[in-house]
């Protein structure tokens, strides 16, 4: 039931033909940037797709509740790893229990001298019954209550320049951060020299 999910996209510098030119044997590809992992809802970008959209996206990749999924980023930057983390989270929200990310991604696979294959792999679609794991998802109303009442810590994982409002993140409508949030830049957890956590 292993599904190796290659998510390389323009975010890591990949082109549409990158997967066909070389990938982990048996892997399937879903372009993170264009594949439907993030959608715009009411003019708000990067939202989680609806449960029906998630069900179709994941099921069409040959993934169901019994699948063991290994997410493969390119392994070139912390933003690339962030793409893998978002796919991981989406799979978990969808109810896929056995999900992991290869630390170092495709680059680590290549450095280890492991084999690659060329061409496309067409997955056999499966039926994924999505219940939605509400514990892994905070909605706007939930965050509004937290800001008003306290009782939880809001963590902003963006770079400090976005958090402080010195810069405006792309596609974001306002400078700064949600009141009360703390800044824990996700790049701090990533070793840029080795491209690993």
C-alpha positions in Angstrom: 0.0 0.0 0.0 3.0 2.3 -0.3 2.5 5.5 -2.3 5.5 7.7 -2.9 4.1 11.1 -3.6 6.4 13.5 -5.5 5.2 17.1 -5.0 7.9 19.0 -7.0 6.6 22.3 -8.4 7.6 25.8 -9.5 8.1 26.6 -5.8 11.3 24.5 -5.8 12.3 25.5 -9.3 10.8 22.4 -11.0 9.2 22.5 -14.4 6.2 20.5 -15.6 8.6 18.0 -17.3 10.9 17.5 -14.2 9.1 14.5 -12.9 9.2 12.7 -16.2 12.9 13.3 -16.5 13.7 11.5 -13.3 11.9 10.4 -10.1 11.9 7.7 -7.5 10.8 4.4 -9.0 7.0 3.9 -8.7 6.4 7.4 -7.5 3.3 9.4 -8.5 3.4 13.1 -9.1 1.1 15.9 -7.9 2.4 19.4 -8.6 2.0 21.1 -5.2 1.6 24.6 -6.6 -0.9 23.7 -9.4 -2.4 20.3 -8.2 -5.2 21.7 -6.0 -3.6 21.3 -2.5 -4.4 25.0 -1.9 -7.4 27.0 -3.2 -8.7 30.5 -3.0 -12.0 30.9 -1.1 -13.8 34.3 -1.0 -10.6 35.9 -2.3 -8.5 34.4 0.4 -5.6 32.4 -1.1 -4.0 29.2 0.2 -7.1 27.8 1.9 -7.7 24.1 2.5 -9.9 22.7 -0.3 -13.4 21.4 0.5 -13.6 17.8 1.8 -15.0 16.7 -1.6 -12.1 18.3 -3.4 -9.6 16.7 -1.0 -11.3 13.3 -1.5 -11.0 13.6 -5.3 -7.5 14.9 -5.3 -6.1 12.2 -2.9 -8.2 9.4 -4.3 -7.1 10.1 -7.8 -3.5 9.8 -6.7 -4.2 6.2 -5.7 -4.3 7.0 -1.9 -6.9 5.7 0.5 -7.1 5.1 4.3 -5.0 2.0 4.0 -2.2 3.7 2.1 1.3 4.4 3.5 2.3 7.7 2.0 5.8 9.1 1.8 5.7 12.8 0.7 8.8 13.7 -1.4 9.7 17.4 -1.7 12.6 18.4 -4.0 14.8 18.9 -0.9 16.2 22.3 -1.9 14.9 24.9 0.7 12.7 25.4 3.8 9.9 26.7 1.6 10.1 23.4 -0.4 9.9 21.5 2.9 6.9 23.7 3.9 5.1 22.5 0.8 5.7 18.9 1.9 4.5 19.8 5.4 1.3 21.3 3.9 0.6 18.1 1.9 1.3 16.0 5.0 -1.2 18.1 7.0 -3.8 17.9 4.2 -3.5 14.1 4.1 -3.9 13.9 7.9 -7.0 16.2 7.8 -8.4 13.9 5.2 -8.0 10.9 7.5 -4.9 9.2 5.9 -3.2 7.8 9.1 0.2 6.7 7.8 2.0 9.7 6.3 5.6 10.7 6.5 8.0 13.1 4.7 11.4 12.0 3.4 13.8 14.3 5.3 16.0 15.8 2.5 13.5 14.8 -0.2 14.6 13.9 -3.7 18.0 15.5 -3.2 18.7 13.1 -0.3 17.6 10.2 -2.4 20.0 11.3 -5.1 22.8 11.9 -2.7 22.4 8.3 -1.4 22.9 7.0 -4.9 19.5 5.4 -5.1 17.9 4.7 -8.5 15.7 6.9 -10.5 13.3 6.1 -13.4 12.0 8.2 -16.3 8.5 8.6 -17.7 5.1 9.0 -16.1 3.3 6.8 -13.6 -0.4 6.8 -13.7 -2.0 5.9 -10.4 -5.0 3.7 -10.1 -7.7 5.9 -8.5 -9.0 4.7 -5.1 -12.1 5.8 -3.1 -11.1 7.8 -0.1 -13.9 8.4 2.4 -13.1 11.7 4.0 -14.6 12.5 7.4 -12.3 15.4 8.1 -10.1 15.5 11.2 -11.4 18.6 12.9 -8.7 18.4 15.6 -6.1 19.3 13.0 -7.9 22.4 11.7 -8.6 25.8 13.3 -11.3 27.9 11.6 -11.5 31.7 11.6 -14.1 31.8 14.3 -11.9 29.6 16.5 -8.9 31.9 16.1 -11.2 35.0 16.8 -12.3 33.4 20.1 -8.7 32.7 21.1 -7.6 36.2 20.4 -10.5 37.6 22.4 -10.4 35.1 25.3 -6.9 33.8 25.4 -6.3 30.2 26.4 -4.1 29.1 23.5 -0.9 30.2 21.9 -1.0 31.4 18.3 2.3 30.6 16.5 3.2 32.6 13.4 5.7 30.5 11.4 6.6 33.2 8.8 9.9 35.1 8.7 10.4 37.9 11.2 10.2 40.6 8.5 6.6 39.5 7.7 5.7 39.0 11.4 6.9 42.5 12.4 5.3 44.1 9.3 8.6 45.3 7.8 7.6 43.4 4.6 4.3 42.3 3.2 4.1 38.6 2.3 3.0 37.8 -1.2 -0.8 37.6 -1.6 -1.3 38.8 2.0 -3.7 41.7 2.6 -2.2 43.2 5.7 1.2 43.9 7.3 2.1 42.4 10.7 0.5 39.6 12.6 -2.5 38.5 14.6 -2.6 40.2 18.0 -1.0 38.0 20.7 0.8 35.6 18.2 4.4 34.7 18.8 7.0 34.4 16.0 8.6 31.0 15.4 10.2 31.3 11.9 9.9 27.8 10.3 13.3 28.4 8.7 14.9 28.0 12.1 14.0 24.3 12.0 15.7 23.7 8.7 19.4 23.2 8.0 20.0 25.0 4.7 23.5 23.4 4.3 22.1 19.9 4.3 18.6 20.7 3.2 17.2 18.6 6.1 15.4 19.4 9.3 
